[in-house]
Amino acid sequence: MMKRKIILTIFITLLFTTCNIVYNVSASYHLRQLCVDTNGDTSTVCDSKYDMNETNVKNRMVYQHLGNTGLMVSRLSYGAWITFGKQINVDQAYEIMKFCIERGVNFFDNAEAYANGIAETMMGNALQKIFQTMPDVTREDLVITTKIFFGVKRPLYYPNRVGLSRKHIIEGLKQSLKRMQLDFVDVVFAHRFDHHTPMEEIVRSFNHVINQGLAHYWCTSEWSAANIEQAYGVAKRLNLIPPACEQPQYNLLHRERFEIEYKDLYIKYGLGTTIWSALASGVLTGKYNNGIPENSRLGLSSLSSFKQQFLSGKRHGPWEDIIKRVLLLQAMADSIGCTLPQLSIAWTLKNPHVSTVIMGGTKIHQLNDNLGSLLCAEKLTAELMDEIERIMETKPDVPRDWTMYTRL
Ligand SMILES: NC(=O)c1ccc[n+]([C@@H]2O[C@H](COP(=O)([O-])OP(=O)(O)OC[C@H]3O[C@@H](n4cnc5c(N)ncnc54)[C@H](OP(=O)(O)O)[C@@H]3O)[C@@H](O)[C@H]2O)c1
């Protein structure tokens, strides 16, 4: 009797493990990557990102499909939030974007709401200069995005200038394109979920702008898994194009939604992600360990309430606690020859569901530093990843998995 029980237990364990392996392998089919030598013109298809040694990775940008689409995005990209219009001017924007493009970055992120449309205007001007001064770079080489939802000036009395109505999706996107001096964006995002517009209208409207040639793909940003799933359902029922990706916050201090809530979406739909604030607005660079430097994001007088969210613990938990952990992380980064910004970004790159990490940066040297995260990611062994977990203690609880219970 006892013997039969042991054999049954071994059998169930083996079955469970096999099912999980098959499940996970089938989920990663869309993760083909392309490596391009940013100094030359050769390109290679990487069999797997994990087989790249140090020499291979050096000077290389890695490209990955955006979810289940054919679109390839650089794993490191660049975005305009706060920086454009608040911290840097158009000449600096041009220099930073040029620097990024020269190093293989092809994805540039924006939104109608960033600096009330000024960020789009600046990116548009910087792009014009890039096309004039970098003859090898064409519109085809770049993946330009914008986001619709918050409107440009958040006016109280003009309810149709915000949200995801058919009217605002079409009119808002046309205005963004005008500011950016573009005929189309590659990806248009629904910057937030609109609880007041029917899902069918939202999905139809994003399909309309795609059919009109104003965008190639549409994605969501900070939508709940339930809302994303609903959008897929509507798209399937109406034979329309579903969202290709999500743009969520993901970093060592903010993980639950990305790792737990969206987990099934990666498997079921091959959902891609373009993650934001990998450095938690700079906190994970160590720059705030000894106070708030004046010439930094949290030092901006116009962002005092934003700073307060960090200092009060509202954003990521008790501030002193975070600084203690960041100091430990710094020691670990030093010990493996990475800088702390590189280590923090590299940790996000280790997650295969991250299609691209949207970097922020006000200075070229920051971007130069951050681009080294591709190489740093190759140094992060399973043991070091465990060590990071021990230092940060931010791993979200995994809900009990009952999948196999009903299969037996
Ligand atoms: N969908 C959304 O709701 C949403 C929300 C937020 C952001 N985003 C997108 O994601 C992009 C990136 O987000 P983020 O700007 O918050 O990213 P982040 O990487 O967390 O923060 C970027 C800021 O950290 C500082 N920094 C970066 N690299 C550094 C380095 N090596 N050393 C020291 N300081 C460094 C710079 O600020 P200072 O120099 O000013 O200190 C930089 O502007 C945005 O531009 C935007 O496109 C999307």
Ligand as a Chemical Component Dictionary entry (heavy atoms), coordinates in Angstrom:
data_LIG
# 
_chem_comp.id                   LIG 
_chem_comp.type                 NON-POLYMER 
_chem_comp.pdbx_formal_charge   0 
_chem_comp.three_letter_code    LIG 
# 
loop_
_chem_comp_atom.comp_id 
_chem_comp_atom.atom_id 
_chem_comp_atom.alt_atom_id 
_chem_comp_atom.type_symbol 
_chem_comp_atom.charge 
_chem_comp_atom.model_Cartn_x 
_chem_comp_atom.model_Cartn_y 
_chem_comp_atom.model_Cartn_z 
_chem_comp_atom.pdbx_ordinal 
LIG N1  N1  N 0  3.281  54.714 -19.853 1  
LIG C1  C1  C 0  3.479  55.428 -18.771 2  
LIG O1  O1  O 0  2.567  55.686 -17.998 3  
LIG C2  C2  C 0  4.872  55.940 -18.500 4  
LIG C3  C3  C 0  5.160  56.532 -17.264 5  
LIG C4  C4  C 0  6.452  56.982 -17.061 6  
LIG C5  C5  C 0  7.421  56.840 -18.046 7  
LIG N2  N2  N 1  7.106  56.275 -19.241 8  
LIG C6  C6  C 0  8.100  56.138 -20.339 9  
LIG O2  O2  O 0  9.271  55.484 -19.859 10 
LIG C7  C7  C 0  10.399 56.312 -20.066 11 
LIG C8  C8  C 0  11.439 56.039 -18.997 12 
LIG O3  O3  O 0  10.894 56.286 -17.706 13 
LIG P1  P1  P 0  11.746 57.086 -16.649 14 
LIG O4  O4  O 0  12.223 58.347 -17.268 15 
LIG O5  O5  O -1 10.968 57.168 -15.393 16 
LIG O6  O6  O 0  12.994 56.080 -16.493 17 
LIG P2  P2  P 0  14.047 55.879 -15.327 18 
LIG O7  O7  O 0  15.176 55.200 -15.971 19 
LIG O8  O8  O 0  13.427 55.242 -14.144 20 
LIG O9  O9  O 0  14.487 57.347 -14.885 21 
LIG C9  C9  C 0  15.212 58.155 -15.745 22 
LIG C10 C10 C 0  15.914 59.276 -14.981 23 
LIG O10 O10 O 0  16.862 58.750 -14.052 24 
LIG C11 C11 C 0  18.066 59.507 -14.123 25 
LIG N3  N3  N 0  19.115 58.632 -14.669 26 
LIG C12 C12 C 0  19.018 57.774 -15.723 27 
LIG N4  N4  N 0  20.161 57.125 -15.933 28 
LIG C13 C13 C 0  21.022 57.539 -14.990 29 
LIG C14 C14 C 0  22.345 57.217 -14.673 30 
LIG N5  N5  N 0  23.036 56.322 -15.374 31 
LIG N6  N6  N 0  22.939 57.845 -13.624 32 
LIG C15 C15 C 0  22.254 58.752 -12.895 33 
LIG N7  N7  N 0  20.990 59.109 -13.142 34 
LIG C16 C16 C 0  20.363 58.504 -14.187 35 
LIG C17 C17 C 0  17.771 60.705 -15.047 36 
LIG O11 O11 O 0  17.173 61.744 -14.295 37 
LIG P3  P3  P 0  17.934 63.072 -13.778 38 
LIG O12 O12 O 0  19.163 63.270 -14.604 39 
LIG O13 O13 O 0  16.941 64.142 -13.930 40 
LIG O14 O14 O 0  18.213 62.802 -12.353 41 
LIG C18 C18 C 0  16.694 60.132 -15.941 42 
LIG O15 O15 O 0  15.908 61.098 -16.568 43 
LIG C19 C19 C 0  9.831  57.724 -20.104 44 
LIG O16 O16 O 0  10.653 58.650 -20.761 45 
LIG C20 C20 C 0  8.540  57.493 -20.859 46 
LIG O17 O17 O 0  8.792  57.417 -22.247 47 
LIG C21 C21 C 0  5.835  55.809 -19.470 48 
# 
loop_
_chem_comp_bond.comp_id 
_chem_comp_bond.atom_id_1 
_chem_comp_bond.atom_id_2 
_chem_comp_bond.value_order 
_chem_comp_bond.pdbx_ordinal 
LIG N1  C1  SING 1  
LIG C1  O1  DOUB 2  
LIG C1  C2  SING 3  
LIG C2  C3  SING 4  
LIG C2  C21 DOUB 5  
LIG C3  C4  DOUB 6  
LIG C4  C5  SING 7  
LIG C5  N2  DOUB 8  
LIG N2  C6  SING 9  
LIG N2  C21 SING 10 
LIG C6  O2  SING 11 
LIG C6  C20 SING 12 
LIG O2  C7  SING 13 
LIG C7  C8  SING 14 
LIG C7  C19 SING 15 
LIG C8  O3  SING 16 
LIG O3  P1  SING 17 
LIG P1  O4  DOUB 18 
LIG P1  O5  SING 19 
LIG P1  O6  SING 20 
LIG O6  P2  SING 21 
LIG P2  O7  DOUB 22 
LIG P2  O8  SING 23 
LIG P2  O9  SING 24 
LIG O9  C9  SING 25 
LIG C9  C10 SING 26 
LIG C10 O10 SING 27 
LIG C10 C18 SING 28 
LIG O10 C11 SING 29 
LIG C11 N3  SING 30 
LIG C11 C17 SING 31 
LIG N3  C12 SING 32 
LIG N3  C16 SING 33 
LIG C12 N4  DOUB 34 
LIG N4  C13 SING 35 
LIG C13 C14 SING 36 
LIG C13 C16 DOUB 37 
LIG C14 N5  SING 38 
LIG C14 N6  DOUB 39 
LIG N6  C15 SING 40 
LIG C15 N7  DOUB 41 
LIG N7  C16 SING 42 
LIG C17 O11 SING 43 
LIG C17 C18 SING 44 
LIG O11 P3  SING 45 
LIG P3  O12 DOUB 46 
LIG P3  O13 SING 47 
LIG P3  O14 SING 48 
LIG C18 O15 SING 49 
LIG C19 O16 SING 50 
LIG C19 C20 SING 51 
LIG C20 O17 SING 52 
# 
